Amino acid sequence: MDDGAVRQIKERLDIVDVIGDYVRLHKTGKNFRGLCPFHQEKTPSFFVSPDRQTFHCFGCGEGGDIFSFVMKIEGLEFKEALDFLAQRAGIPLPTYSMGGKVDKSKPSLYDIMERALSFFRASLKDVASGRLARQYLVSRQITPDAATLFEIGWAPSSWDSLWSKLQEEKVPFKEALDSGLVLEGRKKPYDRFRGRIMFPIRDVSGRLLAFGGRIIDGDGAKYINSPEGILYSKRQNLYLLYQAKQSIREKNRSILVEGYMDAIRLHLCGYTETVASLGTSLTEDQARLLKRFSNRCFICYDSDTAGIEATVRSMYVLQQNGVDVRVVELPKGKDPDDLLSQEEGKKLFQRSLDKALPLVLFHLTLRRTQLEQEETRRSAADDLLRGIAQLSPIDVAPYLPRISAVLGILPHELQEELDEIRSRNVQGNKEGQDRDSSFPIEKEKSIQKNEEIEPLEAALIYCLWNDSSLRQKIHPHDIFPLVESLPAKEVLAAVFSGHSPERLEEHWRDMGEDMPFSILAMGGAFCESFGEDQDSWEAVSSALERKRNEQKFQALHKKMLKGEATKEELALYWGIAKKLKKR
């Protein structure tokens, strides 16, 4: 073991920064706290000490230094963790031969990728070889400085220019093949990327894993990417995340686009929280990757049909992983790069960003035409309901009236249908069914029905949640006696805590609490059953007060018949009787 390298790594890397790539950390005094990545928990018990450069979870007992964490989280042996952290720290490590001696002839795959990048960057600057590529970049409004910033390169059109360069640097064929840069031909090896603009793909730690190559002249696929292999897994990475992660943390949002040029253009226009999905189908691994840095994401895919449908799929993948999703709708026929490249592009894009739709409304708008046509109405309705059933009830509650109006059913009936779909999804998941659904199946129920919670209690809380003037006017002591179930009492106490609904919602989401959302959704659906000319608060509070008085009356009546009622209870009995009679 290279003790010197271990010491250098610990000196150069801050454990808070490394763990922060995997866990959302919040400062607590001298330390940082977050949800433990090694076990399921709702209350943060995972602490990181910058002074000691250690971590410890009081829930599961995991702890140690920066190496312990990386070994555990990445599933690595110590030597692999050493390589991983050395690469991040920019510290070169020697490789060893079978005899235990330093083998300078065998560079690591990461080193080979960096050598390839240097070659591509030099090729772009070459007067003759890179002329066509430079002209193309200028036509796309990519300046030389921008090309340098995003490490854009050029793969020459010849069959083996890169392989020849790697041979000069004594890179073995096996390693070149494993890197995905070189292919094995019938007669001799040849380059995978030829005649293409090159975009380097780094992981969240900054390690160079792969390349994307865009053709600019001649036949062939528009884009080709490095193959899945030892280094690279497309589903586990996002383009420009390494550059964007700090901005995502600071702005508490990410912007998700499809392509390399879209992401670069947004960065150049100041939207440095932008990443690209490396394709149109977002994976759960990518969703969890985004969730590490923020639980808000604005999806901005192309406005063509494929892009729109990809947006819908991606939204549900993100939402399922606890990310609050908004959809940015661009003018028809435009992608982010097209829009931002025109004179008023930034203003137009910001306008679209400001008008971003929540998932439910976007999906409803997308299926609106189909819902209005008899021949497609049923399938469109099924598609819509199957989708929004994946969401937390609180995300759906504000839109229940609009959805119910379009579908022609009452809000509470709509809520019941959504609950039924959730129940079937959970059961189907357990039985291995519904594998071909257009939407991801929940791995576990997002809500748990609590039979103790009455719709009237939920409606009461919903009214207070939505009306700040009510919260200021109504005294908590007058309301709490009307609520009996413990979950409802807890939500009611939170509503009266002084925190805004937005802050409470964020807190509940961070803590993984579903019950408050279920209660509010139930209450919202119940309130919608009242007509617009009827005051929901008055109707709900009066009905609940009457119900509680009836319950008290019945209990006191039994005691009176048994001769067990005290004078105070008898007085209360007759007082309640008068109230009930008046009503």
Order of alpha helices (4+ residues) and beta strands (2+ residues): alpha-alpha-beta-beta-beta-beta-beta-alpha-alpha-alpha-alpha-alpha-beta-alpha-alpha-beta-beta-beta-beta-beta-alpha-beta-alpha-beta-alpha-beta-alpha-beta-alpha-alpha-beta-alpha-alpha-alpha-alpha-alpha-alpha-alpha-alpha-alpha-alpha-alpha-alpha-alpha
